């Protein structure tokens, strides 16, 4: 069974519909807390760790590090170490990660139409004194 079946299936079926394992894995990966925000920021530009941390309110260093490692293991994020003094590390999306641009654009368009600003509570900006 394909993950995205053609057409609409009638509701008269007697069996339980199956969940595509690939879709389930992808939605669990992208749906993890902070992961969508990390991908969203990296779709805009390559970032250093501190830039990502400052762009995403309330994320901890530990959680950002864990999520970046997960995304790197999945082949969505590339970690580049630049041999400078001090050493500089940058994170960017791979081709596979950039393939999510259309998905994130659709989510952003949906949010623009369906999520009222009153539902979005602005968080205070973190001070960059680290």
C-alpha positions in Angstrom: 0.0 0.0 0.0 1.5 3.4 -0.9 1.9 6.0 1.8 -0.3 8.5 -0.1 -3.1 6.5 -1.9 -4.6 7.9 -5.1 -8.1 9.4 -4.7 -10.4 9.3 -1.7 -11.2 5.9 -0.2 -14.9 5.3 0.6 -15.7 5.0 4.3 -17.7 1.8 3.7 -14.6 -0.4 4.3 -15.0 -3.1 6.9 -11.3 -3.2 7.9 -9.2 -0.8 9.9 -7.1 1.5 7.7 -3.3 0.9 7.8 -0.8 3.6 8.8 2.2 3.8 6.5 5.3 3.1 8.4 7.3 5.7 6.5 4.7 8.4 7.0 4.6 7.5 10.7 8.4 7.7 11.1 8.6 11.0 9.2 5.7 12.6 11.2 7.2 11.4 14.5 10.6 12.8 13.6 9.4 16.2 12.4 6.8 16.4 15.1 9.2 16.0 18.0 9.4 19.1 20.2 11.8 21.7 18.8 12.6 19.8 15.6 10.2 21.8 13.5 11.6 25.0 14.8 15.2 23.9 14.1 14.3 22.9 10.5 12.3 26.1 10.0 15.3 28.3 11.0 17.8 26.2 9.0 15.6 26.5 5.9 16.3 30.3 6.2 20.1 30.0 6.6 23.1 28.1 7.8 23.6 28.7 11.5 26.0 28.3 14.4 24.8 26.6 17.5 24.4 29.9 19.5 22.4 31.4 16.6 20.0 28.5 16.6 19.7 28.6 20.4 18.9 32.4 20.3 16.4 32.0 17.5 14.3 29.3 19.3 12.7 30.6 22.5 13.1 28.3 25.6 15.2 25.6 24.0 18.0 24.4 26.2 21.5 23.7 25.0 21.1 20.0 25.8 17.8 19.7 23.9 19.2 21.6 20.9 22.3 19.4 20.9 20.2 16.2 21.0 17.8 17.3 18.3 20.7 18.4 16.0 22.3 15.0 16.5 19.1 13.2 15.7 18.6 15.3 12.5 22.2 14.6 11.5 21.7 10.8 12.0 18.6 11.0 9.9 20.5 12.7 7.1 18.6 16.0 7.4 21.3 18.2 8.9 24.9 18.5 8.1 27.4 19.6 10.8 30.5 21.4 9.4 33.5 22.1 11.5 35.6 25.0 10.2 39.2 24.8 11.4 39.6 28.3 12.6 40.7 29.7 15.9 38.5 29.2 17.8 36.9 26.3 16.0 33.6 27.2 14.4 30.8 24.7 13.8 27.9 25.4 11.4 24.7 23.5 10.8 22.9 23.4 7.5 20.2 21.3 5.9 21.2 18.6 3.5 19.5 18.0 0.2 17.1 15.7 2.0 16.5 18.3 4.7 15.9 21.0 2.1 13.3 18.7 0.6 11.0 19.7 3.5 10.8 23.3 2.3 7.5 22.8 0.5 6.1 21.0 3.5 7.1 23.8 5.9 5.8 26.4 3.5 2.4 24.6 3.5 2.4 24.5 7.3 3.3 28.2 7.4 0.5 29.0 5.0 -2.0 27.0 7.0 -0.9 28.7 10.2 -1.3 32.1 8.6 -4.9 31.3 7.8 -5.9 29.2 10.8 -3.8 30.2 13.9 -5.0 33.6 15.3 -2.2 35.8 16.7 -4.1 35.8 20.0 -3.2 32.1 20.3 0.5 32.8 19.9 2.0 34.0 23.1 5.2 36.0 22.6 8.0 34.8 24.7 10.6 37.2 26.1 13.9 37.2 24.2 16.7 35.4 25.9 19.8 37.5 26.6 22.9 36.3 24.9 25.2 36.4 27.8 26.5 32.8 27.4 
